[in-house]
């Protein structure tokens, strides 16, 4: 799991540097390619890179939904 996080973090770092270089050099085809690569990194690497954040976010969403349901039940009574 840690190897996956390091790999995806490194891929994201390299992609960010290349994207910045493409923007500075006004290389639009490379910018488009890097956008696609960054989307792939987001799709497949997000669960490794942002694991703790995603868990906290899911818990907050679950807690909010429970509070919303309880408020709805209390309002109906």
N, C-alpha and C positions, 0 to 999 in steps of 0.2 A: 504494500500500500504506500509506503514512504517513497519507494522507488518510482511509483507511478506519479506521485505528487511532484517529486523533483523533476521527472521527465516532462510533465505537462507545464510546470512552472518555467522550466528552461525553454520549452517550445514557445510559450507565450512571450517570454522576454525577448527571444530572438526575433519573433514575428513583429513585436513592437518596434524594435530597432530597425528592421528592414522596412516597415511601414513608414517610419519617420524619415528614413533615407529616401524612400520613393517620393514622399511628399516634398522634401527639400529639393530634390532633383527634378521635380515636376514630371515624373515618369508615371503617367496615368495607367498604362497596361499593368505595370507592377503593382500599383495601388489596388487595382481590381483583383488581381491574383491574391494579394495579401489580405484583402477583405474576405475572400473566400476561405483562405487558410485560417484566418482568425475565427470565422464562423465554425469551421470544423473543430478548432481547438475548444471553442465554447461548448459545442454540442457534446463532444466526447470527453473533454478534460475537466468540465465544470464540477462533476461529482468528486473529483480528486482535489482540485485546487481549492474549492470553496466548501469542503465537506462540513466543517464546523458551522459556518454561516448558514448553509442550507438546512442543517438540523435545527438551529435556533429559529430560523424563519418559519419552518414547518410547525414547530411547537407554538410559536406566537399565533400563526394562522389558526391552528387547532383550538387554542385557548380562546381566540376571538370568536370563532364559530360557536363554541360552547356557550360563551357569555351571551352571544346574540340569540341563541335558541332559548336560554333561560329567561332572557328579557322578554322574548316573544310569549313564552308560557305565562309569565307573570302578568303581562299586559292582557292576555286573554281571560285571566281569572278575575 
